[in-house]
Amino acid sequence: MTLSVFDLFKIGIGPSSSHTVGPMRAAYQYVAMLQQQQLLTSIHRIEITLYGSLSATGVGHATDQAILLGLMGFHPETIDTRNNVQYLDEIAQQQTLNLNQQHKIGFCSANDLIFSSESLPYHPNAMSITGFDSQQQILYSNTYYSVGGGFILEHADISQPTPTQTTQDVPFPFRNAAELLAHSQQQQCSISQIMLENEKTWHSEEQIRQKILSIWSVMQQCIQNGLNNEGILPGGLQVKRRAKKLHHMLQNHTRKQLIFSSFQAIEWVNLYALAVNEENAAGGRVVTAPTNGASGIIPAVLYYYLKHDPSISDDLIVRFFLAAAAIGILCKLNASISGAEVGCQGEVGSACAMASAGLAEMFGGTPQQVENAAEIGLEHNLGLTCDPIGGLVQIPCIERNAIAAVKAINAAQMALRGDGEHFVSLDKVIQTMKATGKDMSEKYKETSQGGLAVNAIEC
């Protein structure tokens, strides 16, 4: 299994790639299988069971809602999010679920949606969907694992070779940064060029370019939506959206209003990250980068330079995404991008490394400097826990993206000032992230059972 840039960057909805997008895709896949096996109209009842982290923080991450929308035949990439409330209200009021928008069955969340205290052994983000006929006989059942970034696996998939054990027929396969750098040295080309040649296995160069620019367009629209929307984020914490007010301040600032006026660059990067992650928390349209919880870092970094440097061309933007994706693939293959598996170091840490690498590539860094930028970005997020208050992707998630976006720029700058030589390799840091995640207590891995999620709540 060789991953593509378009596996890392997927258009979806908030607030979580692993807890919203993944379960919605699983439910969509389930109902598609019912259709394929001509079982759809024979279904009388559906039972959904959430396990592990999906159960612990499912309500806060809108996992239950996402699954119902998926069963209705909606896909996270194409659903019109403005209608979500209406669809869900109809389910609650009518106590019915319209499978694939073709076959209505009775559905009561209290009875048919189970939040289990059990965790399944393969991955903490697990769910099962079972369909019964009118005699309560099982017609079709499947278990799915949402393994981060919107990726899903069926139970049958886990017996297959892992991504690091097999590769597709791409010209420059790589399983680690050392192999990636070796390809770059042998071909005397950049990391983005290596990625481009691999991507051409599936798409033409023009298609790759257009698909990347389309993803970038969605990211930019997400920023704009975040700058224009205001109010209270859903979920009960009463978190106020700040991006619109901050944007107004930055547009109309005086030295008196901004104490640290010399740090305006940081303020703008913060703003763009806040805008994206507030949209994500509100269930808006976002792009996994590589996850929803870390979706503000890459667009914030790139948007800042696009707005403040007129020399940034579409070609450079494409190079940014290709290099960033290469780093995300390494994190995904050799550790994890799932907060439920390794903590937030796998989400924010990976995104910070990706943004650092993309920026270094965009400004002409050598492959060694790009790898160094990614290493710095990830190294200084090691051990980062995932402890969202109330199971919501709000505190500390929104601000965490802003901090990491600034950190990504700093990492790229440090790498570009050096010659690419450094003591710790990116491969070693990724191995460390995996080991740290394994050692990390489960309560710090997207369960909301430890850390800020517990200590910030007043009893």
C-alpha positions in Angstrom: 0.0 0.0 0.0 1.6 3.2 -1.2 -0.1 6.4 0.0 -1.0 9.3 -2.1 -1.0 13.1 -1.4 -4.8 12.8 -1.7 -4.9 10.2 1.1 -3.5 12.8 3.4 -5.5 15.8 2.2 -9.2 14.9 2.0 -12.2 17.2 2.0 -14.6 16.5 4.8 -16.5 18.0 7.7 -15.7 18.9 11.3 -15.0 18.4 14.0 -12.8 15.3 13.8 -11.3 13.2 11.0 -11.1 10.1 13.1 -14.3 10.5 15.1 -16.5 12.2 12.5 -15.2 11.8 8.9 -14.0 8.2 9.4 -17.2 6.9 11.0 -19.3 8.7 8.4 -17.3 7.1 5.6 -17.7 3.7 7.4 -21.4 4.1 7.6 -21.6 5.2 4.0 -19.5 2.1 3.0 -21.8 -0.1 5.0 -25.0 1.1 3.3 -23.3 0.9 -0.1 -22.6 -2.8 0.7 -26.2 -3.3 1.6 -27.1 -1.9 -1.8 -24.5 -4.0 -3.6 -25.8 -7.2 -1.9 -29.4 -6.2 -2.6 -30.2 -6.3 1.2 -31.1 -2.6 1.6 -34.9 -3.0 1.5 -34.8 -6.2 3.7 -33.3 -4.3 6.6 -35.8 -3.8 9.4 -33.5 -2.5 12.2 -29.9 -1.2 12.5 -27.8 -1.5 15.6 -24.6 0.6 16.0 -22.0 0.0 18.7 -19.1 2.4 19.4 -16.0 1.1 21.2 -13.0 2.7 22.9 -12.3 6.3 22.1 -15.2 6.5 19.7 -17.4 5.6 22.6 -15.7 7.8 25.2 -15.7 11.0 23.2 -18.2 10.2 20.5 -20.9 12.7 21.4 -18.5 15.5 21.7 -17.0 14.7 18.3 -20.5 14.2 16.7 -19.6 10.6 15.9 -23.2 9.5 16.4 -24.5 12.2 14.1 -21.9 11.4 11.5 -22.8 7.7 11.4 -26.5 8.5 10.9 -25.7 10.9 8.0 -23.5 8.2 6.5 -26.2 5.6 6.7 -28.5 8.1 5.0 -26.1 7.9 2.0 -24.2 11.2 2.6 -20.4 11.3 2.1 -18.3 13.8 4.1 -16.7 15.2 0.9 -19.9 16.1 -0.8 -22.6 16.7 1.9 -24.1 20.1 2.2 -23.3 20.8 5.9 -26.1 23.5 6.0 -28.7 20.7 6.0 -27.2 18.5 8.7 -29.3 19.9 11.6 -32.5 19.4 9.6 -31.6 15.7 8.7 -30.8 14.9 12.3 -33.9 16.7 13.7 -36.0 14.6 11.4 -34.5 11.4 12.7 -35.0 12.4 16.3 -38.6 13.6 15.8 -39.8 10.9 13.5 -37.8 8.1 15.1 -37.0 6.8 11.6 -33.8 6.5 9.6 -33.9 6.7 5.8 -31.2 4.3 4.7 -29.4 5.6 1.6 -32.4 8.0 1.3 -34.3 5.0 -0.2 -35.6 2.8 2.6 -37.1 4.0 5.9 -36.7 2.0 9.1 -37.5 2.7 12.7 -34.6 4.1 14.7 -34.3 5.1 18.3 -30.9 6.3 19.4 -31.5 5.3 23.0 -31.9 1.7 21.9 -30.1 1.3 18.6 -26.9 3.3 19.3 -24.7 1.8 21.9 -21.8 3.4 23.6 -19.8 0.4 24.9 -17.2 0.5 27.7 -15.3 -2.2 25.8 -12.2 -1.5 23.6 -11.4 -3.7 20.7 -7.7 -4.9 20.5 -6.8 -3.7 17.0 -7.4 0.1 17.4 -9.2 2.3 20.0 -11.4 3.9 17.3 -13.7 1.0 16.6 -17.4 0.6 15.6 -19.7 -2.1 14.4 -22.9 -1.8 12.4 -25.4 -4.7 12.3 -28.5 -4.9 10.1 -31.4 -7.2 11.1 -34.5 -8.4 9.1 -38.0 -8.4 10.5 -37.4 -11.7 12.3 -34.3 -10.1 14.1 -32.0 -12.3 12.1 -28.6 -10.7 11.1 -28.5 -9.9 7.5 -25.1 -8.0 7.4 -22.7 -7.0 10.1 -19.3 -5.4 9.9 -16.7 -3.8 12.2 -14.7 -0.8 11.2 -11.7 1.0 12.6 -11.2 4.7 12.1 -7.4 4.8 12.2 -6.8 8.6 11.9 -7.1 11.2 9.2 -10.4 9.8 7.9 -8.8 6.5 7.0 -11.0 3.5 7.7 -10.3 -0.3 7.8 -12.8 -3.1 7.8 -12.2 -5.9 10.2 -11.3 -8.1 7.3 -8.5 -5.6 6.3 -6.5 -6.1 9.5 -5.3 -9.5 8.5 -3.8 -8.0 5.3 -0.2 -6.9 5.0 0.5 -3.5 6.7 1.4 -0.5 4.6 5.0 -0.9 5.4 5.1 -4.5 4.1 4.0 -3.9 0.6 4.2 -1.2 -2.1 2.4 -0.5 -5.3 4.3 -0.1 -8.5 5.5 3.5 -8.1 8.8 4.6 -9.6 10.3 5.7 -6.3 8.9 3.7 -3.4 10.0 4.7 0.1 9.3 3.4 3.6 11.3 5.9 5.5 13.1 9.3 5.2 16.4 7.7 4.5 15.0 6.0 1.4 13.3 9.2 0.3 16.5 11.2 0.6 18.4 8.4 -1.3 16.0 8.8 -4.2 16.4 12.5 -4.2 20.2 12.2 -4.2 20.2 9.5 -7.0 17.8 11.5 -9.2 19.3 14.9 -8.3 15.9 16.3 -7.6 13.7 17.6 -4.8 11.4 15.7 -2.5 8.4 17.3 -4.3 9.6 15.9 -7.6 9.9 12.4 -6.2 6.4 12.7 -4.9 5.2 14.0 -8.2 6.6 11.1 -10.1 5.0 8.7 -7.7 1.6 10.5 -8.0 1.8 10.2 -11.8 1.2 6.5 -11.3 -2.5 7.4 -10.7 -3.0 10.8 -12.3 -1.6 13.0 -15.0 0.6 15.9 -13.9 -2.1 18.3 -14.8 -4.7 16.4 -12.8 -2.4 16.3 -9.8 -1.9 20.0 -10.1 -5.6 20.8 -10.4 -6.5 18.4 -7.5 -4.0 20.0 -5.2 -5.1 23.5 -6.1 -8.7 22.5 -5.6 -7.9 21.3 -2.1 -6.0 24.5 -1.5 -9.1 26.4 -2.6 -11.3 24.6 0.0 -8.7 25.4 2.6 -8.8 29.1 1.7 -12.6 29.1 1.7 -12.5 27.6 5.2 -10.3 30.4 6.4 -12.6 33.0 4.9 -15.6 31.3 6.5 -13.8 31.4 9.9 -13.0 35.1 9.5 -16.7 35.9 8.7 -18.5 33.7 11.2 -19.0 34.5 14.9 -20.9 33.3 17.9 -20.7 30.4 20.3 -19.3 27.0 19.3 -21.6 24.0 19.8 -21.1 21.5 22.5 -21.9 23.2 25.8 -18.5 24.7 26.7 -19.7 28.2 25.6 -16.5 28.8 23.7 -16.6 32.1 21.8 -15.3 32.3 18.3 -12.5 34.8 18.2 -11.2 34.9 14.6 -13.6 37.6 13.3 -12.9 40.0 16.1 -9.2 39.4 15.9 -9.3 39.9 12.2 -11.0 43.3 12.7 -8.4 44.3 15.2 -5.5 43.4 13.0 -7.0 45.3 10.1 -7.5 48.4 12.2 -4.8 48.1 14.7 -2.7 50.9 16.3 0.4 50.5 18.4 -1.8 51.1 21.4 -4.2 48.3 20.6 -1.4 45.7 19.9 1.2 45.7 22.7 3.4 43.4 20.7 3.1 45.2 17.4 6.5 43.9 16.2 5.1 40.4 16.3 2.3 41.0 13.8 3.4 38.1 11.6 2.7 35.8 14.5 -0.7 37.4 15.0 -1.7 36.8 11.4 -0.6 33.2 11.5 -2.5 32.7 14.7 -5.6 34.3 13.2 -5.7 32.0 10.2 -5.2 28.9 12.3 -8.0 30.0 14.7 -10.3 30.6 11.8 -9.9 27.1 10.4 -10.2 25.3 13.7 -13.2 27.3 14.7 -14.9 26.3 11.5 -13.9 22.7 12.2 -15.3 22.8 15.7 -18.5 24.1 14.3 -18.8 21.2 11.9 -17.9 23.2 8.8 -16.2 22.1 5.6 -12.5 21.4 6.2 -9.6 19.5 4.7 -7.8 16.8 6.7 -4.2 18.0 7.0 -3.5 15.2 8.0 -6.4 15.2 10.4 -9.3 17.6 11.3 -7.9 18.2 14.8 -4.7 19.6 13.2 -6.4 21.0 10.1 -5.4 24.7 10.8 -1.6 24.4 10.8 -0.8 23.9 7.1 -3.4 26.4 5.7 -2.4 29.0 8.3 1.3 28.8 7.3 0.7 28.8 3.6 -2.0 31.4 3.6 0.2 33.8 5.5 3.0 33.6 3.0 0.5 33.8 0.1 -1.0 37.0 1.5 2.3 38.6 2.3 4.6 37.4 -0.5 3.3 38.1 -4.0 6.0 35.9 -5.5 4.2 32.7 -4.3 3.0 31.0 -7.4 0.7 28.0 -8.0 3.7 26.0 -8.9 5.2 26.7 -5.5 2.0 25.8 -3.7 1.9 22.5 -5.5 5.5 21.8 -4.4 4.5 22.7 -0.8 1.7 20.1 -0.7 3.8 17.4 -2.3 6.6 17.8 0.1 4.3 18.1 3.1 2.5 14.9 2.0 5.7 13.0 1.8 6.3 13.7 5.5 2.7 12.9 6.4 3.1 9.6 4.7 6.2 8.7 6.7 4.4 9.6 10.0 1.4 7.5 8.9 3.3 4.5 7.8 5.9 4.4 10.7 3.9 5.7 13.6 0.4 7.2 13.5 -1.6 10.3 12.8 -4.3 9.2 15.2 -4.7 11.1 18.5 -6.5 8.0 19.9 -3.4 5.9 19.2 -0.4 8.1 20.0 -1.9 11.3 21.5 -1.8 14.7 19.8 1.8 14.4 18.9 0.5 12.2 16.0 -1.9 14.9 14.9 -0.5 18.3 15.7 3.1 17.0 15.7 2.7 15.4 12.2 1.0 18.5 10.8 3.7 20.8 12.2 6.3 18.6 10.6 4.4 18.6 7.3 4.0 22.4 7.3 7.7 22.9 8.1 8.8 20.6 5.3 6.4 22.2 2.8 7.6 25.7 3.7 11.3 24.6 3.4 10.6 23.1 0.0 8.7 26.1 -1.2 11.6 28.4 -0.4 14.1 26.2 -2.2 15.5 24.1 0.6 17.6 21.1 -0.3 16.1 17.6 0.4 18.3 17.5 3.5 17.0 20.9 4.8 13.4 19.8 4.1 13.9 16.6 6.1 15.6 18.7 8.9 12.7 21.1 9.0 10.2 18.2 9.4 12.4 16.7 12.1 12.5 19.9 14.1 8.8 20.4 13.7 8.0 16.9 15.0 10.7 16.6 17.6 9.4 19.5 19.6 5.9 18.1 19.8 6.9 14.7 21.1 4.8 13.6 24.1 1.9 16.0 23.3 -1.2 14.5 24.8 -4.7 14.5 23.4 -7.0 15.5 26.3 -9.9 17.5 24.8 -12.2 19.0 27.4 -15.7 17.6 27.1 -14.6 15.4 24.2 -14.9 18.6 22.0 -12.3 19.6 19.4 -12.1 23.1 21.0 -9.9 23.3 24.2 -7.0 23.0 23.8 -7.2 22.0 20.2 -8.0 25.4 18.5 -5.1 27.3 20.2 -2.8 24.3 19.8 -3.1 24.7 16.0 -2.1 28.3 16.2 0.9 27.6 18.4 2.1 24.7 16.1 1.7 26.9 13.0 4.1 29.4 14.4 6.4 26.6 15.5 6.3 25.2 11.9 7.6 28.5 10.5 10.3 28.6 13.1 11.4 25.0 12.3 11.6 25.8 8.6 13.6 28.9 9.2 16.1 27.1 11.4 16.5 24.4 8.8 17.0 26.8 6.0 19.7 28.6 7.9 21.6 25.4 8.3 23.2 23.0 5.8 20.9 20.1 6.3 23.2 18.2 8.7 21.7 17.5 12.1 22.2 15.0 15.0 18.7 13.3 15.1 17.1 12.0 11.9 13.4 12.4 11.1 13.2 8.6 11.1 14.5 8.4 14.6 12.0 11.1 15.7 9.1 9.2 14.1 10.2 6.0 15.8 10.3 8.0 19.1 6.8 9.3 18.5 5.5 5.7 18.1 7.3 4.5 21.2 6.1 7.5 23.2 2.5 6.9 22.1 2.8 3.2 23.1 4.0 4.3 26.6 1.4 7.0 27.0 -1.4 6.3 29.3 -4.7 5.7 27.6 -6.3 8.5 29.5 -4.2 11.0 27.5 -5.2 9.5 24.1 -8.5 11.2 23.1 -10.6 9.7 25.8 -11.2 12.9 27.8 -10.4 10.9 30.9 -7.2 12.7 31.9 -5.2 15.9 31.6 -7.0 19.1 30.9 -10.2 17.2 30.2 -10.3 16.3 33.9 -8.4 19.1 35.7 -10.2 22.0 34.0 -13.6 20.9 35.0 -14.9 22.2 38.3 -16.9 19.7 40.2 
